[in-house]
Every structure is written in C-alpha cells, then in structure tokens.
Amino acid sequence: MSNSTSIPALFITCEHGGNDIPEDYRYLFAKAATELATHRGYDIGALSVFTLLEEAKLADFYHSATTSRLFVELNRSPGHPRLWSEFTCDLSSTQKEEVLWQYYYSYRNGVEANISDAINREQRVIHLSIHSFTPELDGKIREAEVGLLYDSRRPLEKQFCGQWQQELLDLAPTWRVRANYPYRGSSDGFTTYLRKQFTPEQYLGIELEINQKILKDSANEVGVVIRKSIKRMKKWILK
C-alpha cells in the first residue's frame, strides 16, 4: 500500500464539527435553536472523535470547522442545491459571496493546498474525513454503527476500506461496519471534489461515518476504538 517514493501523508478533517453561527448572521437563526441542536445543525459527536485523534498526533495534518452546516454546507460543491439552507438561501449574492470566501473557500482551499504540498513532495495522501449520522432518518432506522465511504472505482480506496473494516471489527466485534453506508462514497462531497483534483494514486478520500447512537453515551470509548484502528492502519499502509 505504501508509496514507493516516500511515506504516505495522513490527513484527518472534520467538516461538521459544530453548530456555530457567526455573529453578523445570527439574526437569520433567531428561531432556529431547535434545528441547530439536531443532526441538521452539525455532526453530533464527530468533533469529540476528531479531537481525540488530534491529541494522539497520528496524522500529518488536522483541520476542523465548527460553523453550522445550516450556515453554509462545507461538504457540498458550489452550486449544489443544499449548499445553502432555508435560513441562508435568501441572502443577497454579495452576502453569499462574502460567506463563501470567509468560511467555505477558506476551509476547503486550505485543506486542498496542504494536500497539494504533500503530493508535490511525492507523498500519497490518505484523507480521513470524520462525520456522524443520525440513527433514524425519515422514519428509517440506520442499520450500522460505522460506515466507510469511498469511491468503488478507485481500487486503493476500496483496498484501504476493506482492511480498515477488518481492523474495526477486530477491535469492536459487535459493531456493524458497512461499506458506502448510510451514503454512497461517490455522492457529492468534499472528498468527491478532491478526487477530481488528484489521481487515484495520489489521493485517497475516505469518509468515516459514525452512528450518533453509539456516540451519545460513549464518545470517548468510540474514539479510542477509532484511534486504535487508525494506528493499526498506519502500520498496514507502510507494508
């Protein structure tokens, strides 16, 4: 799995870490406290896992955002209908442009620039994007504790996730760890965008989706399992 020219670079990010609203735009969310506190506002528990991984110093690069996805959706491409929520869709073009440059592009461009730097050093980048998902959506129960999202057309991503699934199941045998669930890894998102910028050999973009049900009461324990699994994966990718 390792790159023949140099040690792979591990990137860990968290796009939906919080439900913060910048002060200048809080008037838009005066009646949105309930929405902001739900899975629509942010990925509940994801930042706790990200922080534990950051403290473990497992990766070469960490980056997280705590602005709410209801303010601007960092995990959607420009022009996507869900880039703006019902609370921000009526902003003027000028206001939207300001939000994009100050919060959206500043985050995404920063991550992309660091990936480019690593690739220019002839490192293969393995990017793990930490997310969580609601246990039930539209009346349907999600049947997994963890999902690993990747593009099945990219063999290295598929190989990586197959091994990661084994490591997670070894550490947490009661977990249901599923591939491309509860979403497809090829659906619109930040990793999907980054795959278009770099070759399959240069960049692996994996989204880790954790069920909020297991994060609710045991986020630290879940984070420890994830940390141990990534530590094992670091050894595996160097083989």
ZAMIDREN-743231 format. One record per residue (C-alpha): residue in three letters; chain; x, y negated, z. Coordinates in pm, 1 decimal. Example, Ala and Ser with C-alpha at 12.3 -4.5 7.8 and 13.67 -1.06 7.14 Angstrom:
# residues 2
<volo aa="ALA" ch="A" x="1230.0" y="450.0" z="780.0"/>
<volo aa="SER" ch="A" x="1367.0" y="106.0" z="714.0"/>
This chain:
# residues 239
<volo aa="MET" ch="A" x="0.0" y="0.0" z="0.0"/>
<volo aa="SER" ch="A" x="288.3" y="-237.8" z="66.4"/>
<volo aa="ASN" ch="A" x="412.5" y="-478.9" z="-196.4"/>
<volo aa="SER" ch="A" x="743.6" y="-366.2" z="-339.4"/>
<volo aa="THR" ch="A" x="888.9" y="-717.0" z="-329.3"/>
<volo aa="SER" ch="A" x="801.6" y="-825.5" z="24.2"/>
<volo aa="ILE" ch="A" x="596.2" y="-765.8" z="337.7"/>
<volo aa="PRO" ch="A" x="223.4" y="-839.8" z="280.4"/>
<volo aa="ALA" ch="A" x="79.0" y="-1152.2" z="441.6"/>
<volo aa="LEU" ch="A" x="-226.3" y="-1107.6" z="665.0"/>
<volo aa="PHE" ch="A" x="-480.9" y="-1390.9" z="671.9"/>
<volo aa="ILE" ch="A" x="-772.9" y="-1399.9" z="918.2"/>
<volo aa="THR" ch="A" x="-1051.7" y="-1657.6" z="887.5"/>
<volo aa="CYS" ch="A" x="-1394.9" y="-1728.4" z="1034.8"/>
<volo aa="GLU" ch="A" x="-1624.3" y="-1948.5" z="826.2"/>
<volo aa="HIS" ch="A" x="-1931.1" y="-1945.2" z="1053.1"/>
<volo aa="GLY" ch="A" x="-1775.7" y="-1978.3" z="1398.2"/>
<volo aa="GLY" ch="A" x="-2009.9" y="-2238.6" z="1545.0"/>
<volo aa="ASN" ch="A" x="-2324.4" y="-2447.8" z="1511.7"/>
<volo aa="ASP" ch="A" x="-2172.3" y="-2793.4" z="1547.6"/>
<volo aa="ILE" ch="A" x="-2324.5" y="-3087.1" z="1362.2"/>
<volo aa="PRO" ch="A" x="-2106.4" y="-3395.6" z="1300.8"/>
<volo aa="GLU" ch="A" x="-2234.3" y="-3694.8" z="1495.7"/>
<volo aa="ASP" ch="A" x="-2319.3" y="-3904.2" z="1190.1"/>
<volo aa="TYR" ch="A" x="-2558.5" y="-3634.6" z="1068.6"/>
<volo aa="ARG" ch="A" x="-2723.7" y="-3522.7" z="1390.7"/>
<volo aa="TYR" ch="A" x="-3035.5" y="-3723.5" z="1313.6"/>
<volo aa="LEU" ch="A" x="-3111.0" y="-3469.1" z="1041.0"/>
<volo aa="PHE" ch="A" x="-3124.3" y="-3193.5" z="1302.4"/>
<volo aa="ALA" ch="A" x="-3330.4" y="-3371.3" z="1569.7"/>
<volo aa="LYS" ch="A" x="-3591.6" y="-3094.3" z="1557.1"/>
<volo aa="ALA" ch="A" x="-3359.7" y="-2808.6" z="1463.3"/>
<volo aa="ALA" ch="A" x="-3228.1" y="-2696.8" z="1802.9"/>
<volo aa="THR" ch="A" x="-3402.5" y="-2359.8" z="1778.8"/>
<volo aa="GLU" ch="A" x="-3273.9" y="-2289.3" z="1428.0"/>
<volo aa="LEU" ch="A" x="-2919.9" y="-2391.7" z="1517.4"/>
<volo aa="ALA" ch="A" x="-2913.8" y="-2144.9" z="1806.1"/>
<volo aa="THR" ch="A" x="-3009.3" y="-1848.7" z="1586.0"/>
<volo aa="HIS" ch="A" x="-2818.8" y="-1642.6" z="1329.5"/>
<volo aa="ARG" ch="A" x="-2917.5" y="-1904.6" z="1074.1"/>
<volo aa="GLY" ch="A" x="-2709.3" y="-2163.3" z="1256.9"/>
<volo aa="TYR" ch="A" x="-2392.5" y="-1957.4" z="1291.7"/>
<volo aa="ASP" ch="A" x="-2247.2" y="-1607.1" z="1315.0"/>
<volo aa="ILE" ch="A" x="-2311.8" y="-1533.4" z="1680.8"/>
<volo aa="GLY" ch="A" x="-2009.7" y="-1373.5" z="1847.2"/>
<volo aa="ALA" ch="A" x="-1782.2" y="-1396.1" z="1543.1"/>
<volo aa="LEU" ch="A" x="-1566.7" y="-1674.5" z="1686.9"/>
<volo aa="SER" ch="A" x="-1506.0" y="-1472.9" z="2005.6"/>
<volo aa="VAL" ch="A" x="-1366.2" y="-1187.5" z="1798.8"/>
<volo aa="PHE" ch="A" x="-1164.7" y="-1427.8" z="1582.8"/>
<volo aa="THR" ch="A" x="-1017.8" y="-1596.3" z="1892.9"/>
<volo aa="LEU" ch="A" x="-914.5" y="-1263.0" z="2042.1"/>
<volo aa="LEU" ch="A" x="-740.2" y="-1173.7" z="1715.4"/>
<volo aa="GLU" ch="A" x="-573.0" y="-1513.5" z="1702.1"/>
<volo aa="GLU" ch="A" x="-442.2" y="-1474.5" z="2056.3"/>
<volo aa="ALA" ch="A" x="-300.0" y="-1134.0" z="1962.5"/>
<volo aa="LYS" ch="A" x="-89.2" y="-1300.9" z="1690.1"/>
<volo aa="LEU" ch="A" x="-149.3" y="-1017.1" z="1446.4"/>
<volo aa="ALA" ch="A" x="-175.6" y="-1232.3" z="1135.1"/>
<volo aa="ASP" ch="A" x="41.7" y="-1476.9" z="946.2"/>
<volo aa="PHE" ch="A" x="-238.9" y="-1730.6" z="909.6"/>
<volo aa="TYR" ch="A" x="-557.3" y="-1812.0" z="1102.3"/>
<volo aa="HIS" ch="A" x="-828.1" y="-2063.4" z="1019.3"/>
<volo aa="SER" ch="A" x="-1180.6" y="-2110.0" z="1154.1"/>
<volo aa="ALA" ch="A" x="-1468.9" y="-2353.8" z="1120.3"/>
<volo aa="THR" ch="A" x="-1734.1" y="-2441.2" z="1378.0"/>
<volo aa="THR" ch="A" x="-1964.2" y="-2664.6" z="1174.6"/>
<volo aa="SER" ch="A" x="-2303.7" y="-2501.8" z="1126.5"/>
<volo aa="ARG" ch="A" x="-2383.5" y="-2325.4" z="801.3"/>
<volo aa="LEU" ch="A" x="-2708.4" y="-2525.0" z="811.2"/>
<volo aa="PHE" ch="A" x="-2499.2" y="-2839.8" z="766.2"/>
<volo aa="VAL" ch="A" x="-2305.3" y="-2707.0" z="467.4"/>
<volo aa="GLU" ch="A" x="-2251.6" y="-2339.9" z="383.2"/>
<volo aa="LEU" ch="A" x="-1876.7" y="-2275.2" z="361.7"/>
<volo aa="ASN" ch="A" x="-1938.1" y="-1922.3" z="235.9"/>
<volo aa="ARG" ch="A" x="-2125.5" y="-2030.2" z="-78.3"/>
<volo aa="SER" ch="A" x="-1990.0" y="-2162.5" z="-405.3"/>
<volo aa="PRO" ch="A" x="-2053.9" y="-2519.3" z="-526.1"/>
<volo aa="GLY" ch="A" x="-2390.4" y="-2528.5" z="-699.0"/>
<volo aa="HIS" ch="A" x="-2527.5" y="-2228.4" z="-510.7"/>
<volo aa="PRO" ch="A" x="-2890.4" y="-2289.4" z="-402.6"/>
<volo aa="ARG" ch="A" x="-2801.2" y="-2208.4" z="-40.7"/>
<volo aa="LEU" ch="A" x="-2507.1" y="-2446.4" z="-21.1"/>
<volo aa="TRP" ch="A" x="-2746.6" y="-2694.0" z="141.4"/>
<volo aa="SER" ch="A" x="-3017.0" y="-2607.9" z="394.5"/>
<volo aa="GLU" ch="A" x="-3362.1" y="-2756.9" z="426.9"/>
<volo aa="PHE" ch="A" x="-3207.0" y="-3006.6" z="671.3"/>
<volo aa="THR" ch="A" x="-2943.8" y="-3142.1" z="431.5"/>
<volo aa="CYS" ch="A" x="-3081.7" y="-3080.6" z="82.9"/>
<volo aa="ASP" ch="A" x="-3230.0" y="-3431.5" z="62.0"/>
<volo aa="LEU" ch="A" x="-2904.4" y="-3613.6" z="132.1"/>
<volo aa="SER" ch="A" x="-2804.4" y="-3854.0" z="-142.9"/>
<volo aa="SER" ch="A" x="-2545.7" y="-3747.5" z="-398.9"/>
<volo aa="THR" ch="A" x="-2294.5" y="-3979.7" z="-234.7"/>
<volo aa="GLN" ch="A" x="-2358.6" y="-3833.1" z="110.1"/>
<volo aa="LYS" ch="A" x="-2330.6" y="-3478.5" z="-21.1"/>
<volo aa="GLU" ch="A" x="-2001.7" y="-3561.2" z="-188.7"/>
<volo aa="GLU" ch="A" x="-1870.3" y="-3703.2" z="139.1"/>
<volo aa="VAL" ch="A" x="-1977.1" y="-3390.9" z="329.0"/>
<volo aa="LEU" ch="A" x="-1820.3" y="-3163.6" z="69.9"/>
<volo aa="TRP" ch="A" x="-1483.4" y="-3335.4" z="74.7"/>
<volo aa="GLN" ch="A" x="-1466.4" y="-3383.6" z="451.6"/>
<volo aa="TYR" ch="A" x="-1590.7" y="-3041.8" z="564.8"/>
<volo aa="TYR" ch="A" x="-1629.7" y="-2797.6" z="275.5"/>
<volo aa="TYR" ch="A" x="-1333.3" y="-2851.4" z="44.5"/>
<volo aa="SER" ch="A" x="-1100.5" y="-2941.5" z="330.4"/>
<volo aa="TYR" ch="A" x="-1160.6" y="-2595.8" z="479.5"/>
<volo aa="ARG" ch="A" x="-1163.0" y="-2390.9" z="161.0"/>
<volo aa="ASN" ch="A" x="-878.6" y="-2575.3" z="-10.1"/>
<volo aa="GLY" ch="A" x="-663.1" y="-2538.5" z="299.4"/>
<volo aa="VAL" ch="A" x="-706.3" y="-2162.3" z="305.0"/>
<volo aa="GLU" ch="A" x="-655.9" y="-2131.7" z="-69.8"/>
<volo aa="ALA" ch="A" x="-338.2" y="-2342.4" z="-61.3"/>
<volo aa="ASN" ch="A" x="-184.5" y="-2121.1" z="205.0"/>
<volo aa="ILE" ch="A" x="-276.6" y="-1809.5" z="7.2"/>
<volo aa="SER" ch="A" x="-110.5" y="-1960.5" z="-299.9"/>
<volo aa="ASP" ch="A" x="201.9" y="-2035.4" z="-97.9"/>
<volo aa="ALA" ch="A" x="224.2" y="-1674.6" z="21.4"/>
<volo aa="ILE" ch="A" x="172.9" y="-1540.5" z="-330.7"/>
<volo aa="ASN" ch="A" x="439.3" y="-1777.9" z="-461.3"/>
<volo aa="ARG" ch="A" x="671.3" y="-1612.2" z="-208.6"/>
<volo aa="GLU" ch="A" x="581.2" y="-1285.6" z="-383.7"/>
<volo aa="GLN" ch="A" x="369.3" y="-1164.4" z="-92.5"/>
<volo aa="ARG" ch="A" x="44.9" y="-978.0" z="-139.4"/>
<volo aa="VAL" ch="A" x="-227.9" y="-1144.5" z="69.0"/>
<volo aa="ILE" ch="A" x="-475.1" y="-939.4" z="270.8"/>
<volo aa="HIS" ch="A" x="-755.1" y="-1172.1" z="379.6"/>
<volo aa="LEU" ch="A" x="-994.7" y="-1062.3" z="654.3"/>
<volo aa="SER" ch="A" x="-1296.8" y="-1290.4" z="694.4"/>
<volo aa="ILE" ch="A" x="-1475.1" y="-1237.0" z="1028.2"/>
<volo aa="HIS" ch="A" x="-1857.1" y="-1250.4" z="1030.3"/>
<volo aa="SER" ch="A" x="-2154.6" y="-1116.2" z="1224.2"/>
<volo aa="PHE" ch="A" x="-2507.5" y="-1025.0" z="1118.0"/>
<volo aa="THR" ch="A" x="-2845.9" y="-1026.8" z="1286.3"/>
<volo aa="PRO" ch="A" x="-2969.7" y="-679.3" z="1392.6"/>
<volo aa="GLU" ch="A" x="-3303.3" y="-735.9" z="1220.3"/>
<volo aa="LEU" ch="A" x="-3389.1" y="-943.3" z="914.7"/>
<volo aa="ASP" ch="A" x="-3738.1" y="-990.2" z="771.9"/>
<volo aa="GLY" ch="A" x="-3865.1" y="-703.1" z="986.2"/>
<volo aa="LYS" ch="A" x="-3598.1" y="-461.6" z="867.1"/>
<volo aa="ILE" ch="A" x="-3354.5" y="-307.1" z="1115.0"/>
<volo aa="ARG" ch="A" x="-2990.7" y="-308.1" z="1001.5"/>
<volo aa="GLU" ch="A" x="-2853.6" y="44.3" z="1027.6"/>
<volo aa="ALA" ch="A" x="-2489.1" y="-20.1" z="1112.3"/>
<volo aa="GLU" ch="A" x="-2263.2" y="-153.7" z="1383.0"/>
<volo aa="VAL" ch="A" x="-1997.7" y="-271.0" z="1137.4"/>
<volo aa="GLY" ch="A" x="-1987.8" y="-339.1" z="764.8"/>
<volo aa="LEU" ch="A" x="-1680.2" y="-373.8" z="545.5"/>
<volo aa="LEU" ch="A" x="-1748.6" y="-583.0" z="236.6"/>
<volo aa="TYR" ch="A" x="-1523.5" y="-557.9" z="-66.5"/>
<volo aa="ASP" ch="A" x="-1534.3" y="-551.7" z="-446.3"/>
<volo aa="SER" ch="A" x="-1551.4" y="-186.8" z="-552.3"/>
<volo aa="ARG" ch="A" x="-1398.2" y="-282.4" z="-888.0"/>
<volo aa="ARG" ch="A" x="-1072.3" y="-369.2" z="-710.6"/>
<volo aa="PRO" ch="A" x="-900.5" y="-39.0" z="-617.9"/>
<volo aa="LEU" ch="A" x="-672.2" y="-184.0" z="-348.8"/>
<volo aa="GLU" ch="A" x="-968.0" y="-335.9" z="-162.2"/>
<volo aa="LYS" ch="A" x="-1155.4" y="-6.2" z="-180.5"/>
<volo aa="GLN" ch="A" x="-849.7" y="184.2" z="-58.9"/>
<volo aa="PHE" ch="A" x="-791.7" y="-60.5" z="227.1"/>
<volo aa="CYS" ch="A" x="-1152.9" y="-45.3" z="346.3"/>
<volo aa="GLY" ch="A" x="-1161.9" y="333.7" z="325.0"/>
<volo aa="GLN" ch="A" x="-864.7" y="352.8" z="559.8"/>
<volo aa="TRP" ch="A" x="-999.1" y="77.8" z="787.5"/>
<volo aa="GLN" ch="A" x="-1328.6" y="262.8" z="816.3"/>
<volo aa="GLN" ch="A" x="-1141.3" y="573.7" z="934.3"/>
<volo aa="GLU" ch="A" x="-946.2" y="375.8" z="1193.7"/>
<volo aa="LEU" ch="A" x="-1261.5" y="210.8" z="1330.3"/>
<volo aa="LEU" ch="A" x="-1444.8" y="543.6" z="1356.0"/>
<volo aa="ASP" ch="A" x="-1147.1" y="696.3" z="1533.6"/>
<volo aa="LEU" ch="A" x="-1148.6" y="414.1" z="1789.6"/>
<volo aa="ALA" ch="A" x="-1529.3" y="387.4" z="1819.7"/>
<volo aa="PRO" ch="A" x="-1685.7" y="724.3" z="1720.1"/>
<volo aa="THR" ch="A" x="-2041.3" y="610.2" z="1799.0"/>
<volo aa="TRP" ch="A" x="-2027.0" y="320.3" z="1555.6"/>
<volo aa="ARG" ch="A" x="-2183.9" y="337.8" z="1213.2"/>
<volo aa="VAL" ch="A" x="-1926.1" y="177.8" z="985.2"/>
<volo aa="ARG" ch="A" x="-2060.9" y="124.5" z="635.3"/>
<volo aa="ALA" ch="A" x="-1913.8" y="1.5" z="310.2"/>
<volo aa="ASN" ch="A" x="-2071.4" y="-305.4" z="147.3"/>
<volo aa="TYR" ch="A" x="-2346.1" y="-327.5" z="408.0"/>
<volo aa="PRO" ch="A" x="-2556.8" y="-519.5" z="500.4"/>
<volo aa="TYR" ch="A" x="-2446.6" y="-721.1" z="197.1"/>
<volo aa="ARG" ch="A" x="-2258.9" y="-644.0" z="-123.7"/>
<volo aa="GLY" ch="A" x="-1896.7" y="-747.5" z="-120.3"/>
<volo aa="SER" ch="A" x="-1926.3" y="-876.2" z="-475.4"/>
<volo aa="SER" ch="A" x="-2204.7" y="-1123.2" z="-387.0"/>
<volo aa="ASP" ch="A" x="-2128.0" y="-1495.0" z="-384.9"/>
<volo aa="GLY" ch="A" x="-1893.6" y="-1594.4" z="-105.1"/>
<volo aa="PHE" ch="A" x="-1553.0" y="-1740.8" z="-24.6"/>
<volo aa="THR" ch="A" x="-1366.8" y="-1413.3" z="-83.4"/>
<volo aa="THR" ch="A" x="-1553.2" y="-1371.3" z="-413.4"/>
<volo aa="TYR" ch="A" x="-1433.2" y="-1714.5" z="-521.0"/>
<volo aa="LEU" ch="A" x="-1075.7" y="-1637.5" z="-416.0"/>
<volo aa="ARG" ch="A" x="-1074.2" y="-1311.9" z="-611.2"/>
<volo aa="LYS" ch="A" x="-1126.2" y="-1519.4" z="-924.5"/>
<volo aa="GLN" ch="A" x="-818.0" y="-1726.6" z="-846.1"/>
<volo aa="PHE" ch="A" x="-576.8" y="-1436.7" z="-790.2"/>
<volo aa="THR" ch="A" x="-515.8" y="-1092.9" z="-938.3"/>
<volo aa="PRO" ch="A" x="-624.1" y="-770.9" z="-760.2"/>
<volo aa="GLU" ch="A" x="-257.7" y="-700.5" z="-685.0"/>
<volo aa="GLN" ch="A" x="-201.2" y="-1045.3" z="-535.1"/>
<volo aa="TYR" ch="A" x="-512.7" y="-1081.8" z="-320.2"/>
<volo aa="LEU" ch="A" x="-741.9" y="-852.7" z="-120.7"/>
<volo aa="GLY" ch="A" x="-1053.1" y="-1023.9" z="17.1"/>
<volo aa="ILE" ch="A" x="-1238.5" y="-827.1" z="285.8"/>
<volo aa="GLU" ch="A" x="-1534.5" y="-945.9" z="493.0"/>
<volo aa="LEU" ch="A" x="-1578.2" y="-782.0" z="832.0"/>
<volo aa="GLU" ch="A" x="-1945.2" y="-790.4" z="934.5"/>
<volo aa="ILE" ch="A" x="-2025.6" y="-704.9" z="1298.0"/>
<volo aa="ASN" ch="A" x="-2376.8" y="-639.8" z="1426.4"/>
<volo aa="GLN" ch="A" x="-2473.4" y="-910.3" z="1676.4"/>
<volo aa="LYS" ch="A" x="-2644.3" y="-643.0" z="1883.6"/>
<volo aa="ILE" ch="A" x="-2309.9" y="-498.2" z="1996.3"/>
<volo aa="LEU" ch="A" x="-2155.7" y="-843.7" z="2030.9"/>
<volo aa="LYS" ch="A" x="-2430.0" y="-972.9" z="2260.2"/>
<volo aa="ASP" ch="A" x="-2316.9" y="-793.9" z="2575.4"/>
<volo aa="SER" ch="A" x="-1969.5" y="-668.3" z="2488.5"/>
<volo aa="ALA" ch="A" x="-1799.7" y="-911.7" z="2250.8"/>
<volo aa="ASN" ch="A" x="-1464.5" y="-867.6" z="2422.8"/>
<volo aa="GLU" ch="A" x="-1478.9" y="-487.9" z="2406.0"/>
<volo aa="VAL" ch="A" x="-1577.9" y="-503.1" z="2039.3"/>
<volo aa="GLY" ch="A" x="-1295.8" y="-747.1" z="1974.9"/>
<volo aa="VAL" ch="A" x="-1046.3" y="-512.7" z="2138.3"/>
<volo aa="VAL" ch="A" x="-1153.9" y="-230.0" z="1906.4"/>
<volo aa="ILE" ch="A" x="-1121.2" y="-458.6" z="1603.9"/>
<volo aa="ARG" ch="A" x="-779.9" y="-576.1" z="1723.7"/>
<volo aa="LYS" ch="A" x="-654.7" y="-220.7" z="1770.0"/>
<volo aa="SER" ch="A" x="-785.4" y="-120.7" z="1428.5"/>
<volo aa="ILE" ch="A" x="-607.2" y="-411.5" z="1259.2"/>
<volo aa="LYS" ch="A" x="-287.9" y="-325.6" z="1443.8"/>
<volo aa="ARG" ch="A" x="-312.8" y="25.3" z="1300.0"/>
<volo aa="MET" ch="A" x="-387.2" y="-113.4" z="955.3"/>
<volo aa="LYS" ch="A" x="-75.1" y="-329.4" z="968.3"/>
<volo aa="LYS" ch="A" x="131.8" y="-14.2" z="1010.7"/>
<volo aa="TRP" ch="A" x="-60.4" y="157.4" z="730.3"/>
<volo aa="ILE" ch="A" x="-11.9" y="-121.2" z="475.4"/>
<volo aa="LEU" ch="A" x="364.4" y="-105.7" z="525.5"/>
<volo aa="LYS" ch="A" x="382.8" y="260.3" z="426.0"/>
